[in-house]
């Protein structure tokens, strides 16, 4: 089956929000998509979805592994991720696709998002997503998430998902993409990110802070900025770049 957009859908545990996620995908005004459900660990999904555009990957894996394996087989021009806990605005794929069509040099488009609770009530705008984007700003603030549409070629050119920083795979990927192509921001909130006690952002909160910092340090080194700056992780989890002092030399963090 051929389509324009390959949608990867990580699914965890009892998948209690999956029907809502898939309903939001089926409601898209842009209909030229196919979806692959990617089991993360032990998953209980009741039944097979009737929509022929939606299929289930056979293997179970960890988060980054599941996305890495699923993305490797993508042959569509575009690809994105819809977490099985979350939901799309009905215009989401159409607006992101149009943005990339209007910006042929861009390899990725992302939108604003809102946070919702387990009952679907809006908690407020997503943190950081209204900050102006630049490759340098992305080093310090992860504003490019969670809804991103990639040109598949740009995704693979940047190295795709890896398991180097499993609790910060999205941030690591966005940093690498920002180093290889332009990224555009669609200012509308087109995605609902669900926050609940079993969400990975909650259960692996501490691991996520450490992994994002490690991905940040790796990006600083790739960009050659470690010859000018020291890296630091604040107690409130903010990343900082300090100009190197003449006496700091070999003492800077690796």
N, C-alpha and C positions, 0 to 999 in steps of 0.2 A: 504494500500500500504506500503510495507516494503522497506527500503533503508538503506545504510550505514550512510549517513550524512543527518541530518535534518537542513535545512537552513532557518533561520528566517529573514524575510525581512520587517523591519519597513517602512511604507509608510505614507507620510504626504501631506496635502494640495492637490494641483492639480496633484501631482505625475508626474511632467513633465520629470523627468529623469528615471522613472521606466522602460520604454522599454529598455533603454541602460543597466540598471542594470541586467534585466532578460536576455537580449541577451548575456551578459558576462557570466551569469550562464549557459545558454544553450550551450555555446561554450566550456565548461570545458572538458578537456581530461579525467577527472574522472567523469563518468556519473551516478554513483550509488548514487543519491541524490533525495531528495524531498524538496519542498519549501513551506513555509506558509507565505503569505502576511499578515502583522500585521498592521491594520489601527491605526494611532495615531491621535486622535481627529477626526474632520470632514475631510473626504478624498473623492476626486472625482477620481475614476479609471474608464476609459472608456473601457467597455467590459470585458469579461472573457478570460483569456489567454488560448490558444488552447492546450498548453502542459499539459498533464494529471499529470505531476509531480508537477505542481504549483496550489495551491488552496488558497482561501481567507478565513481568519478567520472572524467569524461572528461579534464579538464584537469590538467596538472602545474603546480606552483607552489612558492614557498618556503613554509616552515612556517606563518607567520602568514597569508600569502595563502591557502594551501590551506584552513586552518580558517575563515578569514573567508568565503570563497566558499561552502564547504560549509554553514556554520552559517546563512548568509543564507536558505537554502531550507528550513530546518527548520520544520515545521508541527506537530510533536508537542508535547504539554504539557511534556515534559522532554527534556534533552539532556546528553550527557557525552562525554568523550574517553577512548579506550583507545589508547594508543600501540602501534603495530605491533610494538615490541620487548618489550612488557610483558605482564602477565597479571592476570586478575581472580580473586579468591576467588569460589567459586560462589554465595555469598550476597550479593555486593557490590551488585548492582542492587536486590535486594529490600530490603536494610537501608537503603540511601540513600533509596529511594523511600518506605519506611515512615516514615523520619525527617522527610521533607518533608510527608508526609500528617499527621503528628502535630504539625507546626509550620507552620500555614498562613501565618504572617507571614514565614517564611524563604524566601529566593529561591535558596539554595544549601546543599547538604550535602556535607561532605567526610569522609574517613576517614583513619585511620592507614595506613601502608604499610611494607613491608620492602624492602630492597635485595637483589637477586640478581645473580649473575655470569652469564657467557655460558652456563655449563652448568646454570644454574638453582639453584645452591647459595645458600642464604640467607647474606648477609653481615652482616645485623643490621638493626635498626629504622631507618626513614628519619629523617634528621636533621630536627629541629625539629617533627616532626608531633605530638609529645606535649606541646608547649607549649600553655598555655591560650590560646584565641582571644579577641581583641577587635579592633575596627577599628583602635585605636591600636597594639596589639601587632603587628599585621600590617605596619605601617609599617617596623618594625625587623627582623622575622623572618618569613620566608615559610613559615608553618606549614600553609597551606591547600592542600597538593598531595601527589601529583599526581592523585588520584581525586576528582572533583567532579561532583555531579549538580546541574544548574541547572533551575529553572523557566525555560522558554524565554522567557516574557514578561519575567522579571527579567533574563535574559541580554541581551535586546535593549534593555531600558530602561537598562542600564548602558553600552550602546554596543558590546557584543560584542567579538570579537577585532578588533584594529587592527594596523596595521603601524608604529605610532609607535615601538615598542621591539621589533623583530623577534626579538631573542634573549632577551626577557623578556616575551613576549606573555601567558603564563599569569599571571605576577605582576601585570602591569599590569591585566589583566582582573579578578583577584581584588580588587585595591585599589579599582577602580571599583565592583565589586559591593558591597563592604563599605560604600561610601558611600551606597548606595541601598536596601539591605534587610538583614534579619537573615541570619546564616549559622550553621548548626548543625554540630557536630562529632560524628561517629559514632566511638566510641573503639576499635572493633575494627580490626585491620590487614586491610584488604580488597583490597589491591593490591600487586603485586610489580613494582618498578621495576628494570629490567635495566641494569646498568652494564657496558659493554664498550668497547673502544678506539674504535669508530666511533659511539658514542652521542653525540647533540648536546651533552649535558651535559659530555662529555669533550672533543670536538673544538672546541667553542666556549666553553670554560671562561672565558677572559679576557673575551671579548665579553659573556658572560652577566653577569659582575660589573658591567661598565660599564653594561649595559642595565638591570639591576635598580636600580642607583643612579639612573639617569635617570628610571625609572618612579617611584621613591621621591620624588625631588625634585618631579616633576610632581604627585604626590599631596599632598605638603606644601603646594604652592602652591594646589592646588584647595581644600584645607581651610582656607586662610588662616593656616596655622601659620608661614609665612615671615615674618610680622610679629612673631613671638615667638622664633623659633629660627633658628640657623644650621644648615646641613646639612654633613655631613662623611662621607667614605668612608675607613675605616681601611685600612691596608695588608693586614689579614687579611680584607677585604671586608665587614666589619660596617658597617651604616649607623648614624649617630649624629645626634641632635638636641641642639644646645647652646643654652641660653638666650642670647638676644642680649645683648651687652654695650653699654652706652651709647655707647661709642666705635666700635662695629663698623659701625653704620649701613649706608651704601651698599656696604661692603666684603664683605657676605655673598654666598656663592655663588648664582648664578642657576640 
